[in-house]
């Protein structure tokens, strides 16, 4: 390799220098990409680790709830309760309530559904129509009869038909033809598919649920009145029609030491000694019970 008289590099040397510069730039870019990859991987692993930790804590809450309910026995089993525990540098608050506090979309009478929707703000005629549509969604037509319910969905321009079988999840309520989205939003905190009964337990039901069962509300008021006459209605707790569900809804609120907060909700069905409980539903990142969704006009 030679230089000219002015000391400038030869053409061959210039090509080599340019090639070296390109290699250095490529190595620099590669190092930057690798650094970003390591950072993203570390962050992803941290998120996964936190998610796994939260899942383990919620599982512990379900185990402890099932243990308490099983230990109490069927007759002494509480309908609701709360407890707290600390594990893995996190405080866990658990609240559980029997699903008998909610209206079962699969078994509630049409009149109760209509009363429920009316209590949520629908006018009487619309509430009755909404109740009929729910019954139509969950009911199979008689063999040989016209499928009027399916025709309603086709007339509404929907690209699906009614299930005409039991609801599998409360979110299916949004698929029922004619139900306003705002009404569905208001109804979801008070309905279930895990009650297993056309009735509810008035001692733990919310006022919105009690409005759908006026006879239950009267019994609850009579039971709570210390001046009620001896001939007053029998308290709901001894009413043979009162719903008794083996399913419980559990809300687990986890507060980590770093300030992060996680709220999960699950529904379990109590079993036997071989299988103490089964998880029927699990949802992470749910709003706390005290936070109501923003109300929209019907």
Buried (B, 14 or more C-beta within 10 A) or exposed (E): EEEEEEEEBEEEEEEEEEEEEEEEEEEEEEEEEEEEEEEEEEEEEEEEEBEEBBBEBBBBBBEBBBEBBBEEEEEEBEBBBEEEEEEEEBBBBBBBBBBBBBBBBBBBBBEBBBBBBBBBBBEEEBBBBBBBBBBBBBBEBEEEEEBEBBEBBEEEEEEEBBBBEBBEEBEBBEBBBBBBEBBBBBBBBBBBBBBBBBBBBBBBBEEBBBBBBEEBBBBBBBBEEEEEEEEBBEBBEEBEEBBBBBBBBBBBBBBBEEEEEBBBBBBBBBEEEEEBBEEBBBEBEBEEBEEEEEEEEB
